[in-house]
Amino acid sequence: MPCPCVWDEIPAQTRVAGYLRHAVAGGTVSHAYLFVGPSGSGKKTAAMALACAVFCDDGGCGSCATCIRVLSGHHPDVHVARPEGAATYIVDQVRDIIRDVNLKPVQASHKVYIIDEADRFNAESANAFLKTLEEPPDDVVIVLLTRSYETVLPTIASRCQVVRFRPVPPSVAAALLVERL
């Protein structure tokens, strides 16, 4: 059994971690995921763990050079996007992502795109992104993050595997703070 290190970093989300770990181990990682859950529920941590697991020879050991580059934000094949516009993703930003999606990976066998605040696509930027989201190259995984499924445009949500995150119980959050401080 592969080392579960990166999956252990997703607090109170054992169901999510098991689902994603199983997808990686079984070679059934989807081309697009929509991670839905409240702030602090571990969505971005899970997206980074998924990138580690996809790239790492040990399924996300958390300690090899590849995992360290991913987790530190320095892996050239992991791209994190946030809205550049005041209230939304702008079309030029989305077009830049689309151009990059169609390039080959630099170091890994795949590329992972983590799109934060997926609810901030407007109709124009969403329409520009739909074809890429629906049919990215085979070596691309796209993970969209949002707090609420209902705030994501239906055309975006319908093209993704939805993964729901539960709120982290206050006792678990407090224990994590104590442990990490």
Sequence and secondary structure as in RCSB ss.txt:
>XXXX:A:sequence
MPCPCVWDEIPAQTRVAGYLRHAVAGGTVSHAYLFVGPSGSGKKTAAMALACAVFCDDGGCGSCATCIRVLSGHH
PDVHVARPEGAATYIVDQVRDIIRDVNLKPVQASHKVYIIDEADRFNAESANAFLKTLEEPPDDVVIVLLTRSYE
TVLPTIASRCQVVRFRPVPPSVAAALLVERL
>XXXX:A:secstr
    GGGGGSTT HHHHHHHHHHHHTT   SEEEEE  TTSSHHHHHHHHHHHHH TTSS SSSHHHHHHHTT  
TTEEEE   SSSS  HHHHHHHHHHHTS  SSSSSEEEEES GGG  HHHHHHHHHHHHS  TTEEEEEEES GG
GS HHHHTTSEEEE     HHHHHHHHHHH 
